[in-house]
């Protein structure tokens, strides 16, 4: 299937792959110690040249323009990396939900729920968490435990269709 995708890929797909590879590589590199040292070095050189250029407006404009351009471009690269990371995490979580037999598979499409529906799910999970905390406290205090059946039943999250 992957082979079919690569042979059918058009020029636009190639551009997307190029940008993704560029964004990932740039993001990795800019987060490295070498990038920090380079940026710090540029600032030191700029500061040292201040007296040479008489702290002129042009001298200040150089650093302001440079940092503005870099910041502007980095916003898009960072957003691309975050979008990709979020999608990967979501897909991995979806696979875990799908693979666990007792999981609520309706939660796989949570990203399509309204804020009210998400709040309802959160409230239900808060109740489950409170019950679990109570159960742990019971264990530590050697009080009689609630049955696992009751806990399992309350762990099911009620979702509206």
C-alpha positions in Angstrom: 0.0 0.0 0.0 2.8 2.4 0.8 4.4 1.6 -2.5 1.1 2.5 -4.3 1.0 5.8 -2.5 4.5 6.8 -3.5 4.0 5.8 -7.2 0.7 7.7 -7.4 2.0 10.7 -5.6 1.8 13.9 -7.6 4.1 17.0 -7.5 2.1 18.5 -4.7 2.6 15.4 -2.5 6.4 15.7 -3.2 6.3 19.3 -2.0 4.5 18.4 1.2 7.0 15.7 1.9 9.8 18.1 1.2 8.4 20.7 3.5 7.7 18.1 6.3 11.2 16.8 6.1 12.6 20.4 6.0 10.4 21.4 9.0 11.4 18.4 11.0 15.1 18.8 10.3 15.0 22.5 11.0 13.0 22.0 14.2 15.4 19.4 15.4 18.4 21.5 14.6 17.0 24.8 16.1 16.4 22.9 19.3 20.0 21.8 19.5 22.8 23.2 21.7 24.7 24.2 18.5 21.8 26.4 17.3 21.7 28.1 20.8 25.5 28.7 20.7 25.2 30.1 17.1 22.3 32.5 18.1 24.2 33.5 21.3 27.3 34.1 19.2 25.4 36.3 16.7 24.1 38.4 19.6 27.6 38.7 21.1 29.1 39.8 17.7 26.2 42.3 17.3 26.8 43.7 20.8 30.6 44.0 20.2 30.1 45.8 16.9 27.8 48.4 18.7 30.6 50.8 19.5 32.2 50.3 16.0 28.9 51.5 14.4 28.2 54.1 17.1 25.1 52.3 18.2 23.4 53.7 15.1 19.8 53.1 14.0 21.1 50.8 11.2 23.0 48.7 13.8 19.8 48.3 15.8 17.8 47.7 12.7 20.0 44.8 11.7 19.3 42.8 14.9 15.6 43.8 14.9 15.0 42.8 11.3 17.0 39.6 11.6 15.2 38.4 14.7 11.8 39.4 13.3 12.4 37.4 10.1 13.6 34.3 12.0 10.7 34.5 14.5 8.2 34.9 11.7 9.5 31.8 9.8 9.9 29.7 13.0 6.3 30.2 13.9 5.3 28.2 10.8 7.9 25.5 11.4 6.9 25.1 15.0 3.2 25.0 14.1 4.0 22.3 11.5 5.9 20.2 14.0 3.2 20.6 16.7 0.5 19.7 14.2 2.4 16.6 13.2 3.2 15.6 16.8 -0.4 16.1 17.9 -1.7 13.9 15.0 0.9 11.2 15.8 -0.1 11.2 19.5 -3.8 11.1 18.6 -3.3 8.2 16.2 -1.3 6.3 18.8 -3.9 6.9 21.5 -6.7 5.9 19.1 -4.8 2.6 18.4 -4.5 2.0 22.2 -8.2 2.6 22.7 -9.0 0.3 19.8 -6.7 -2.4 21.1 -7.9 -2.5 24.7 -10.9 -4.7 24.9 -12.6 -2.8 27.8 -11.9 0.6 26.4 -14.7 2.9 25.3 -14.1 2.9 21.5 -16.6 5.8 21.0 -13.9 8.0 22.5 -11.8 7.6 19.4 -13.6 10.4 17.7 -13.5 12.8 20.7 -11.9 15.5 18.5 -15.2 15.8 16.7 -17.3 16.3 19.9 -18.7 19.7 21.0 -17.4 21.4 24.0 -20.5 20.4 26.0 -20.0 16.7 25.0 -16.4 16.9 26.0 -17.4 18.4 29.4 -19.8 15.6 29.9 -17.1 13.0 29.2 -14.7 14.9 31.5 -17.3 15.0 34.3 -17.9 11.2 33.9 -14.2 10.5 34.0 -13.9 12.7 37.1 -16.5 10.6 38.8 -14.5 7.4 37.8 -11.3 9.0 39.1 -13.0 9.9 42.4 -14.3 6.3 42.8 -10.8 5.0 42.1 -9.3 7.3 44.6 -11.9 6.2 47.2 -11.0 2.6 46.4 -7.3 3.2 46.9 -8.1 5.0 50.2 -10.2 2.0 51.3 -7.3 -0.4 50.5 -4.9 1.7 52.6 -7.3 2.0 55.5 -8.3 -1.7 55.2 -11.9 -0.8 54.8 -14.1 -3.2 52.8 -13.7 -2.6 49.1 -16.4 -1.9 46.6 -16.9 -4.7 44.1 -14.9 -4.6 40.9 -18.2 -5.1 38.9 -19.6 -1.9 40.3 -16.4 0.0 39.5 -16.3 -1.4 36.0 -19.9 -0.5 35.4 -19.4 3.1 36.5 -16.2 3.4 34.4 -18.3 3.2 31.2 -18.6 6.7 29.9 -22.1 7.6 28.7 -22.0 9.1 25.2 -24.9 10.6 23.3 -25.3 9.6 19.7 
